[in-house]
Amino acid sequence: MRTPTRPATVPPRRRRRSSARLRLAALTGVLFTASGAILITAIYQWQLSVASVQPATSAPPAANRQQSPLAQAQTRIQQLQYQVTALSDKMHATQPHTILVLLAVAIGVMAVVSIILGWLVAGRILRPLRAMTTATRQISEHDLDRRLAMPGPGNELTDLADTIDGLLARLQAAFDAQRQFVANASHELRTPLTLERAMLEVALADPAPTAATLRATCEDVLAAGQQQERLIEALLTLARSQRGLDHREPVDLAEIAANVLHAHQPQPHGPSIRAELAPAPIAGDPRLAERMVANLADNALRYNAAGGWVQVTTGTRNGRAVLLVANTGPDVPADQIQRLLQPFQRFSPDRTGEPGGSGLGLSIVAAIANAHGAAINAHPGPGGGLSIEVSFAALTAGHSGRPRDDPALARGK
């Protein structure tokens, strides 16, 4: 039986940091040596060109004994000048090689010095990065409120520290939202389960149950189960919306709104429904878009006033597709609107008059809009209720349509 091989050990962190520092120092030395070699080559070639342009002097004639002493002296002087010139030419010829040797030695010494200086400078440059790495490694999910807060003037390192701080802030918000969501979801799921258990225990505790009481208990348990199913479906939709879109396809908000409003026929004593549906093409997920419109319509119908109305409008404005759902209803403080866009946030029963919602409707709308890159603008209506506008990037290429009004909806005007 073969012994399983152990995975290769990861090199120590200090060794990694030292290798990076060594690479920077070696790179500094290589760059300095390369630039020095180029400089030496240029100087050597220049000296060779200077030596090659030295004028050649002809040898003087030999001294003749028949000449006068003065002529012999002049000839001797010319010979001495020729020897001096020849010696000078020889020195000029050997000077480039001497300079080349001297410069090569100097470059070698300076290369060693540059490596040492590069080692010191690299250590100083990498010191803030090591501090940032150590601080980031010490931050866990339990202390995401810590920040690097790197001091100093604005540069690449402070920009990196600010980017990491922004990432930590987003992670903290995501973890807080996840904890809050899990806590709220567990509470919301526990409530119907507790109710079902209580109803079953009461039915079983009855010493003489009748068919009518058992049937009523079963109907109550079934209603509670349906409410739980709706809650689970809403939770799944919210999670899917927060994950983003897997694909996009052309969608017309007017067609979706018409289909949704067909399923919400005006009730005899309920709010009237007004629809002005002009083409509003977008690129998105049809099922999520339909759920968003349905949630807005359900919310507008549920939290309304007696004899009120619901207005649904689609169209384009400033190159963007717009969906607007407004209704009458109880007054909604402006500072409470953002809270209602969060999961499990409801109006109080005494304000709505119709409890029983899961508190996920508007949060799902916000998540779907965010997944589509849309903007939500919600504000209180002038006579109560809410006006919620969702603005999408319009899809204009290859999509056409015409305004449509629904005759069935016109009856509610």
Secondary structure per residue as TSV (DSSP state, phi and psi in degrees):
chain	resnum	aa	ss	phi	psi
A	1	M	-	360.0	129.4
A	2	R	-	-79.4	141.5
A	3	T	-	-80.4	129.1
A	4	P	-	-62.3	138.7
A	5	T	-	-76.0	142.2
A	6	R	-	-84.4	144.1
A	7	P	-	-66.6	150.3
A	8	A	-	-62.1	138.8
A	9	T	-	-74.8	145.4
A	10	V	-	-80.4	132.5
A	11	P	-	-58.5	148.5
A	12	P	-	-60.5	152.7
A	13	R	H	-63.6	-39.4
A	14	R	H	-63.8	-37.7
A	15	R	H	-65.2	-37.9
A	16	R	H	-63.4	-44.3
A	17	R	H	-64.5	-40.5
A	18	S	H	-65.6	-39.1
A	19	S	H	-65.3	-38.6
A	20	A	H	-64.4	-41.4
A	21	R	H	-65.0	-40.5
A	22	L	H	-65.9	-38.6
A	23	R	H	-63.5	-40.8
A	24	L	H	-63.7	-42.6
A	25	A	H	-64.6	-43.0
A	26	A	H	-65.0	-38.6
A	27	L	H	-62.8	-40.4
A	28	T	H	-60.9	-45.4
A	29	G	H	-63.5	-40.8
A	30	V	H	-64.8	-44.0
A	31	L	H	-63.4	-42.0
A	32	F	H	-64.9	-43.5
A	33	T	H	-63.4	-41.6
A	34	A	H	-64.5	-44.9
A	35	S	H	-64.9	-36.8
A	36	G	H	-65.5	-39.1
A	37	A	H	-63.7	-39.7
A	38	I	H	-64.0	-41.5
A	39	L	H	-64.4	-43.5
A	40	I	H	-61.3	-43.7
A	41	T	H	-60.8	-41.5
A	42	A	H	-65.1	-44.2
A	43	I	H	-65.2	-40.6
A	44	Y	H	-64.3	-43.6
A	45	Q	H	-64.8	-37.1
A	46	W	H	-64.9	-42.6
A	47	Q	H	-64.6	-38.3
A	48	L	H	-64.5	-38.6
A	49	S	H	-68.0	-35.7
A	50	V	H	-67.0	-41.8
A	51	A	H	-68.3	-30.2
A	52	S	H	-76.8	-16.6
A	53	V	T	-98.0	10.0
A	54	Q	-	-68.5	130.2
A	55	P	-	-68.7	138.9
A	56	A	-	-83.5	133.7
A	57	T	-	-105.8	138.2
A	58	S	-	-80.9	149.9
A	59	A	-	-70.5	140.2
A	60	P	-	-72.7	159.0
A	61	P	-	-69.2	155.0
A	62	A	-	-71.7	153.8
A	63	A	-	-68.7	140.2
A	64	N	-	-113.9	127.6
A	65	R	T	-67.3	-18.0
A	66	Q	T	-80.0	-11.0
A	67	Q	S	-74.1	162.7
A	68	S	-	-71.1	159.3
A	69	P	H	-56.7	-35.3
A	70	L	H	-67.4	-41.2
A	71	A	H	-67.3	-37.4
A	72	Q	H	-64.4	-37.3
A	73	A	H	-65.1	-41.4
A	74	Q	H	-64.5	-41.5
A	75	T	H	-62.2	-40.4
A	76	R	H	-63.1	-38.2
A	77	I	H	-65.3	-41.9
A	78	Q	H	-61.7	-38.2
A	79	Q	H	-64.9	-41.5
A	80	L	H	-64.1	-41.2
A	81	Q	H	-62.5	-39.4
A	82	Y	H	-63.8	-40.4
A	83	Q	H	-66.1	-39.9
A	84	V	H	-64.9	-42.9
A	85	T	H	-63.8	-41.4
A	86	A	H	-62.9	-41.1
A	87	L	H	-63.8	-40.3
A	88	S	H	-64.7	-41.3
A	89	D	H	-62.7	-37.2
A	90	K	H	-66.4	-39.0
A	91	M	H	-66.3	-39.8
A	92	H	H	-63.5	-33.6
A	93	A	H	-70.3	-35.7
A	94	T	H	-88.3	-11.5
A	95	Q	H	-63.8	-44.2
A	96	P	H	-58.1	-38.6
A	97	H	H	-67.6	-37.4
A	98	T	H	-66.5	-43.7
A	99	I	H	-62.8	-38.9
A	100	L	H	-60.7	-43.5
A	101	V	H	-64.4	-45.6
A	102	L	H	-62.5	-44.5
A	103	L	H	-66.2	-37.5
A	104	A	H	-62.6	-41.5
A	105	V	H	-64.5	-42.4
A	106	A	H	-64.0	-40.9
A	107	I	H	-64.6	-39.7
A	108	G	H	-61.5	-43.4
A	109	V	H	-64.0	-44.5
A	110	M	H	-69.1	-27.7
A	111	A	H	-64.6	-42.5
A	112	V	H	-63.2	-43.3
A	113	V	H	-62.8	-41.1
A	114	S	H	-65.4	-35.3
A	115	I	H	-65.2	-41.8
A	116	I	H	-64.2	-47.0
A	117	L	H	-63.9	-38.5
A	118	G	H	-62.4	-37.4
A	119	W	H	-61.7	-44.4
A	120	L	H	-68.0	-44.7
A	121	V	H	-66.4	-40.3
A	122	A	H	-62.1	-38.4
A	123	G	H	-62.9	-38.1
A	124	R	H	-70.3	-37.6
A	125	I	H	-69.7	-40.5
A	126	L	H	-79.6	-10.9
A	127	R	H	-61.4	-47.2
A	128	P	H	-62.2	-35.4
A	129	L	H	-65.6	-39.1
A	130	R	H	-64.2	-40.5
A	131	A	H	-63.7	-41.9
A	132	M	H	-64.7	-40.6
A	133	T	H	-64.3	-43.8
A	134	T	H	-63.4	-44.7
A	135	A	H	-65.4	-40.3
A	136	T	H	-67.1	-38.8
A	137	R	H	-65.9	-29.6
A	138	Q	H	-79.1	-14.0
A	139	I	-	-83.4	127.7
A	140	S	-	-119.7	-176.8
A	141	E	T	-68.5	-13.6
A	142	H	T	-89.7	-14.1
A	143	D	-	-136.3	51.1
A	144	L	T	-71.5	-6.4
A	145	D	T	-78.0	-7.9
A	146	R	-	-73.1	149.0
A	147	R	-	-134.4	153.7
A	148	L	-	-71.1	-44.8
A	149	A	-	47.6	56.4
A	150	M	-	-70.5	123.6
A	151	P	-	-79.1	172.6
A	152	G	S	112.5	170.8
A	153	P	S	-68.7	164.1
A	154	G	S	-68.5	122.4
A	155	N	S	-153.6	-170.7
A	156	E	H	-63.3	-35.8
A	157	L	H	-70.4	-44.4
A	158	T	H	-66.1	-34.7
A	159	D	H	-64.1	-40.3
A	160	L	H	-64.0	-42.4
A	161	A	H	-63.3	-41.7
A	162	D	H	-65.0	-36.7
A	163	T	H	-64.3	-42.4
A	164	I	H	-64.8	-39.5
A	165	D	H	-62.2	-40.6
A	166	G	H	-64.3	-39.1
A	167	L	H	-63.5	-41.7
A	168	L	H	-63.7	-37.9
A	169	A	H	-63.9	-41.5
A	170	R	H	-67.7	-38.4
A	171	L	H	-64.0	-40.9
A	172	Q	H	-62.0	-44.0
A	173	A	H	-63.8	-39.5
A	174	A	H	-66.6	-42.7
A	175	F	H	-66.1	-41.6
A	176	D	H	-62.4	-43.1
A	177	A	H	-65.0	-37.5
A	178	Q	H	-65.7	-44.5
A	179	R	H	-62.4	-43.4
A	180	Q	H	-64.6	-39.9
A	181	F	H	-65.5	-43.9
A	182	V	H	-63.5	-42.6
A	183	A	H	-64.0	-45.4
A	184	N	H	-67.2	-41.0
A	185	A	H	-64.6	-41.7
A	186	S	H	-62.7	-37.5
A	187	H	H	-68.5	-43.1
A	188	E	H	-67.0	-36.2
A	189	L	H	-75.8	-29.1
A	190	R	H	-71.3	-32.8
A	191	T	H	-61.9	-52.6
A	192	P	H	-65.5	-32.8
A	193	L	H	-63.8	-42.6
A	194	T	H	-63.9	-39.9
A	195	L	H	-64.4	-44.1
A	196	E	H	-62.2	-42.2
A	197	R	H	-63.8	-40.6
A	198	A	H	-64.9	-42.8
A	199	M	H	-64.4	-40.1
A	200	L	H	-67.7	-39.5
A	201	E	H	-64.3	-38.7
A	202	V	H	-64.5	-42.3
A	203	A	H	-65.4	-39.2
A	204	L	H	-72.9	-27.2
A	205	A	H	-77.8	-12.6
A	206	D	-	-70.9	119.6
A	207	P	S	-68.9	-25.6
A	208	A	S	-133.1	71.2
A	209	P	-	-72.3	148.0
A	210	T	-	-109.4	167.4
A	211	A	H	-63.1	-35.3
A	212	A	H	-66.5	-43.9
A	213	T	H	-67.7	-39.7
A	214	L	H	-65.1	-39.1
A	215	R	H	-64.6	-41.7
A	216	A	H	-63.8	-39.4
A	217	T	H	-64.3	-42.7
A	218	C	H	-63.1	-39.3
A	219	E	H	-65.3	-39.1
A	220	D	H	-65.5	-42.1
A	221	V	H	-64.7	-40.0
A	222	L	H	-63.2	-41.0
A	223	A	H	-64.3	-41.6
A	224	A	H	-64.3	-38.4
A	225	G	H	-64.7	-39.4
A	226	Q	H	-63.7	-39.8
A	227	Q	H	-63.1	-38.9
A	228	Q	H	-66.3	-39.3
A	229	E	H	-61.9	-42.4
A	230	R	H	-63.1	-38.5
A	231	L	H	-65.7	-44.1
A	232	I	H	-64.2	-41.6
A	233	E	H	-62.2	-39.5
A	234	A	H	-66.1	-39.4
A	235	L	H	-63.6	-42.3
A	236	L	H	-64.3	-40.0
A	237	T	H	-64.5	-41.8
A	238	L	H	-62.7	-43.9
A	239	A	H	-64.6	-39.8
A	240	R	H	-65.3	-40.4
A	241	S	H	-66.7	-40.0
A	242	Q	H	-69.3	-20.5
A	243	R	H	-77.5	-19.7
A	244	G	-	101.3	-178.7
A	245	L	-	-96.9	134.8
A	246	D	S	-83.2	-31.0
A	247	H	-	-152.1	163.5
A	248	R	-	-131.6	146.2
A	249	E	E	-147.3	159.9
A	250	P	E	-62.2	131.5
A	251	V	E	-137.8	138.6
A	252	D	E	-108.0	116.6
A	253	L	H	-62.6	-29.0
A	254	A	H	-65.5	-43.4
A	255	E	H	-64.5	-42.1
A	256	I	H	-65.2	-44.7
A	257	A	H	-62.5	-38.7
A	258	A	H	-63.4	-42.4
A	259	N	H	-66.0	-39.7
A	260	V	H	-66.5	-43.7
A	261	L	H	-72.1	-23.1
A	262	H	H	-61.5	-32.5
A	263	A	T	-81.6	-6.0
A	264	H	S	-117.5	66.8
A	265	Q	-	-66.5	141.9
A	266	P	-	-59.2	132.2
A	267	Q	-	-85.2	156.7
A	268	P	T	-57.2	-39.9
A	269	H	T	-113.1	16.6
A	270	G	S	-99.8	-179.9
A	271	P	-	-66.1	147.8
A	272	S	E	-80.7	153.9
A	273	I	E	-115.8	126.0
A	274	R	E	-114.4	133.3
A	275	A	E	-131.7	129.4
A	276	E	E	-128.9	94.3
A	277	L	E	-110.1	101.9
A	278	A	-	-102.8	155.7
A	279	P	-	-55.2	134.4
A	280	A	-	-140.3	74.4
A	281	P	E	-74.3	138.4
A	282	I	E	-138.1	172.3
A	283	A	E	-112.7	116.2
A	284	G	E	-170.9	-162.4
A	285	D	-	-97.3	117.2
A	286	P	H	-60.0	-39.9
A	287	R	H	-67.6	-41.8
A	288	L	H	-68.3	-39.0
A	289	A	H	-62.6	-39.9
A	290	E	H	-65.7	-39.8
A	291	R	H	-64.7	-38.3
A	292	M	H	-62.2	-47.3
A	293	V	H	-64.4	-41.1
A	294	A	H	-63.6	-42.1
A	295	N	H	-64.6	-41.0
A	296	L	H	-63.9	-41.6
A	297	A	H	-67.2	-44.2
A	298	D	H	-60.6	-43.2
A	299	N	H	-64.7	-40.8
A	300	A	H	-68.0	-35.0
A	301	L	H	-76.9	-37.7
A	302	R	H	-70.8	-47.1
A	303	Y	S	-99.3	74.5
A	304	N	-	-133.1	179.3
A	305	A	-	-113.1	160.4
A	306	A	T	-62.7	129.8
A	307	G	T	73.9	16.6
A	308	G	-	-85.5	-165.9
A	309	W	E	-147.2	163.0
A	310	V	E	-129.7	127.5
A	311	Q	E	-111.7	123.4
A	312	V	E	-119.6	122.9
A	313	T	E	-131.6	135.9
A	314	T	E	-128.7	155.1
A	315	G	E	166.5	-166.4
A	316	T	E	-125.6	145.9
A	317	R	E	-150.0	125.3
A	318	N	T	56.6	39.7
A	319	G	T	76.3	12.9
A	320	R	E	-126.4	142.5
A	321	A	E	-78.9	135.3
A	322	V	E	-126.6	135.1
A	323	L	E	-120.3	123.8
A	324	L	E	-124.0	126.3
A	325	V	E	-126.0	118.0
A	326	A	E	-128.2	153.6
A	327	N	E	-151.7	166.8
A	328	T	-	-91.7	167.8
A	329	G	-	155.5	-166.4
A	330	P	S	-66.5	155.4
A	331	D	-	-65.3	135.8
A	332	V	-	-117.9	116.5
A	333	P	-	-60.0	141.1
A	334	A	G	-63.1	-31.6
A	335	D	G	-77.4	-3.5
A	336	Q	G	-100.8	-5.7
A	337	I	H	-67.6	-45.7
A	338	Q	H	-62.3	-32.8
A	339	R	H	-65.8	-36.8
A	340	L	H	-69.1	-18.2
A	341	L	T	-83.5	-0.8
A	342	Q	S	-94.9	155.5
A	343	P	T	-63.0	144.4
A	344	F	T	61.2	34.3
A	345	Q	-	-113.6	124.6
A	346	R	-	-126.9	164.5
A	347	F	-	-72.3	153.9
A	348	S	-	-70.9	149.2
A	349	P	H	-57.4	-33.9
A	350	D	H	-71.5	-17.7
A	351	R	H	-89.7	-36.0
A	352	T	H	-89.5	-34.0
A	353	G	S	75.8	-2.3
A	354	E	-	-143.5	81.5
A	355	P	-	-74.4	178.6
A	356	G	-	114.0	-7.7
A	357	G	-	-72.5	158.6
A	358	S	-	-83.2	-12.1
A	359	G	S	77.1	15.8
A	360	L	-	-112.3	-7.0
A	361	G	H	-59.2	-56.2
A	362	L	H	-71.8	-30.7
A	363	S	H	-67.0	-35.2
A	364	I	H	-66.8	-40.3
A	365	V	H	-58.6	-45.5
A	366	A	H	-64.5	-40.1
A	367	A	H	-66.7	-41.8
A	368	I	H	-66.2	-41.3
A	369	A	H	-62.7	-41.3
A	370	N	H	-65.4	-38.1
A	371	A	H	-64.2	-30.0
A	372	H	T	-90.7	1.7
A	373	G	T	70.8	26.4
A	374	A	-	-95.5	160.9
A	375	A	E	-110.2	139.9
A	376	I	E	-110.0	130.8
A	377	N	E	-125.2	106.8
A	378	A	E	-117.9	134.8
A	379	H	E	-152.1	156.5
A	380	P	E	-65.3	146.4
A	381	G	-	-75.5	157.8
A	382	P	T	-63.6	-30.3
A	383	G	T	-112.1	24.9
A	384	G	S	103.6	172.7
A	385	G	S	78.2	-166.2
A	386	L	E	-129.3	152.0
A	387	S	E	-124.2	112.2
A	388	I	E	-116.1	121.8
A	389	E	E	-117.3	129.2
A	390	V	E	-114.6	122.2
A	391	S	E	-112.9	121.3
A	392	F	E	-110.1	161.3
A	393	A	E	-73.4	124.0
A	394	A	-	-72.9	147.8
A	395	L	-	-105.9	105.9
A	396	T	-	-104.1	-27.4
A	397	A	T	-75.9	127.6
A	398	G	T	69.9	22.0
A	399	H	-	-140.5	128.3
A	400	S	-	-135.7	162.0
A	401	G	-	-173.0	176.4
A	402	R	-	-137.7	153.9
A	403	P	-	-57.8	143.7
A	404	R	B	-135.2	138.7
A	405	D	-	-117.7	138.9
A	406	D	-	-92.9	118.4
A	407	P	H	-61.1	-35.8
A	408	A	H	-66.0	-32.3
A	409	L	H	-79.6	-26.3
A	410	A	H	-64.9	-22.5
A	411	R	T	-64.8	-23.8
A	412	G	T	-86.3	-2.0
A	413	K	-	-74.4	360.0
